[in-house]
Amino acid sequence: MGERRWRVVDLADLAGVSEQQVRNYLAAGLLPPAGRAANNYRVLTDQHADAVRTVRALAAGHGWQRARAILTAVHGGDLAAALAQVDDSHAELARERATIAAATRAFAQVAAAPAPVLRRQARIGQVAADVGVRTPVLRLWERRGLLQPQRDRATGYRLYGPTEQRAAHLVAVLRAGGFAFAIIDAAIATMRADGGVEHALAHLARRDEQVRQLSLRRLWASAALQEYLAAYYAGT
């Protein structure tokens, strides 16, 4: 038996998308070029069906932007560019995993440190003494966006509420632990969003599990790409 010929509607049903979406895939290069029959209908083959499956797998694992970049490179004859996209995607996830691990260690270190004495309001000198740094250091952290003290309307003095005092303590502990400002920025943002160290640790644990699941999806997506390449581009 010869190779099956597919209609646009068949590919749409296979992918669970509209016929127009299949046409968009063809126009964008996510599918291999389609020939034309004598009646001017597109000639769609098993490769197009496998390409549709690969599109969906790549999108689920690497996202639509990278799925487009990978397959347009493959169908454009630039396998090196396609593989570079795959490598970049896995490396990006590895960097995120490393960042989560570093932030988790940072929060664990903060949780083990003695808690600061919190005042209803404190001036910069009091906060500096509490966390063990000089006042210019607190001003530097403020310029970096790590601290957000209010200002006394009458005097213009900086006033640190409990949240900003906790933030200053967090930054001081992390800087003493040698953590880079990129990690500290993420830690402060997480603490402000989640309300405290324990909540931040729980958030990071959830994010780590999300990354683990995404890592599996990317692995499956890359395996689907490998199968597609082996079937149709074995000589590349």
N, C-alpha and C positions, 0 to 999 in steps of 0.2 A: 504493500500500500504506500502511496505517496504521502508527502507531508500534508498535514491538515491545513486548510485555509480558514482563516478566522475573519469574522466580520467585526466592525467597530462595536456593535452591540454586544457581541460575545466577549470581547475584551473588557467592555464596561461592566458586564455582569461578573466576570472573573474578579475584577478589582473592587467591585462594589462602588463604582463611581458612575458619573454620567457619561454619555457618549461624547459630549463636548469636552469633558476632561481628558478622555483618551486622545481626542484630536489635539488638545493642548499639549499632551505629552509628546505626541509626534512632532508638532511644530517646534517644541522647545529642545528636541534632541534627547529626551529621556528614553525614547524608544529608537531602535535603529531605523534608518530611512526605509520607507515603504515604496515598493515599485508600483506600477500601474498596469492593470490588465488591458486587454483590447477595448473593453467597454469603459475604460478610464476609472474603474473602481480600484481602490487601493488593494494591493496584494499583501495581506497580513499573514504571517507564518507563526510556527511554534516559537520562533525566537521572539517575536513580538509578545506572545503570551508569557514567555519566561521573563522578558524584560519588564512587563507589567508587574509580575510577582516580585521581581527584584526591586522595582521602584517602591512598592509598598513596604517591603522589608527594610530597605535603606531609610525610608522616611521615618519608620517607627523607631529605628535605632539611632540614626545619625541626624535626623531632622530633615525637613524639606529642602532647605538651602543647600546642605551638603549632598543630599541625594541628587539634586539637580546638577551640582558641580561634578559629582563622581560620574554619573551616567552620560552627561554631555561630553565629558572628556573621553570616556570609553568609546562612545559612538563616533567621536571626532578623531579617533585614532591616537589619542594621547594617554596611554595607559599610565605613564609615569605621573602625570598630573592627577589622575584618578586615585592612584595609590597614595600620593602625597596628601590628598584630602582625607583619606581613611586614616592615615598615620596621625595627621593633625587632630582628628576627632578623638582618637583614643588617647593621645597625649593630653588634650584639653581635659579629659575626664580624669586622667592620672593627676594632673595639677590640682584639680578641684578636690580630689580625694586627699592629697597631701595637705591642702589648705585646711580642710575639715579636721584632719588629724592634728595639725599644729594648733588650731583654735581649741580643740578639745583638751589638749595638753595644757594650753594656756588657762582655760577656765578651771581645770582641775587644780592647777597651781594656785590660782586666785582663791578657790574654795578652801584650800588648805591653809591659806595665810590668815593671820589674825584679822578679824573684821574691824573696820575703822569705827571710831566713836562719831556718831552722826549728830550734828546739831540741826536745829530748825533752819538756821541760816548761819553761814560762816563767811568771813572775809578771806581774801586770798592768802594773807599771812598765816591765818589759822589752818587753812587747808594744806598749805605747803608744809607746815610743821607736823600736821597729822600724818601726812603720807611720806614725809622724809625727803622732800626736794626743796629747791630754792624757788622763790616766786617767779623769776624769769622763765623757769621751766614750765610752770603752769600757764604762763602767757604764751609760750611756744605751742603747747598742746592746744590751747584755745585757737591760735591762728591756724593750726592744722585741722580744726573742726572737731577735735576729740572732746573738748569741754565747751559747755554752752552756759556760762554764768549769766545771771541777770545783772542789771545795773541799778544801784540805788538812785532814785530820781532826784533826790536832794543833793547827794554828794558825788554821784558818778562812780562810787566804789563798786567793785565786783562783789556780787553776793552769790554764794554757792548753797543751793538747797540740798536736801539729802540725796537726790538723784545725781547731782553733779559731784557731790563728795564721794559717792560710791564710784562714779566714773573715774575720778582722779585717783582713787585707791587702785582701781583695776589697771589703769594705765601705768601707775608707778610699779605695781607688782610685775606686770608684763615686761616693762622696760628693764627692770632689774633682772628678769629672767632671760634677757637677751632676745626677746621676740621682735621681729621686724614691724615697722609701722603698718605695713599692709595687713598683717595678722591682727594688730591692735585695732585698726580701723574696723575690720570685720567683727571683732569681739565687742567693741563698743556699740556698733550698730545692732548686733544681736541682743545685747543686754537691754538697750533702749526699747527694742521691739518686743522682747519677751519678759521684761520686768525683773530679771535677776539672774544670778549665776546658775541656779538649779534649772530654771526654765530654759536658759541658754544651752545648757548641757543636753537637756531633753530635745531641744530643737536640733542641735547638731547630730544627735543620735538618729533622729528621724531623717535628717538630710543625708546622713551616711548610708542609711538603708535605701533611700531613693537613688543615690548614686550607684549602689550595688545593683539594684534592679536595672538601672539604665545601662550599666556596664554589661549585664547579660544581654540586653536588647541589642547593644552595639555589636557584641560578639556574634549573635545570631544574624544580624544584618551583614556583617562582614563575611560570614560563612555563606550567606545567600549570594553575595557578590562573587565569591570565589567559585561557587558552583556555576554561576552564569558565565564567568570568564573561561572556566574549564570547558564548558560546553561549546562556546562559540568563538573564543579567542585563544585557543590552546597554543597557537603558534606565535603569540605576541611575546 
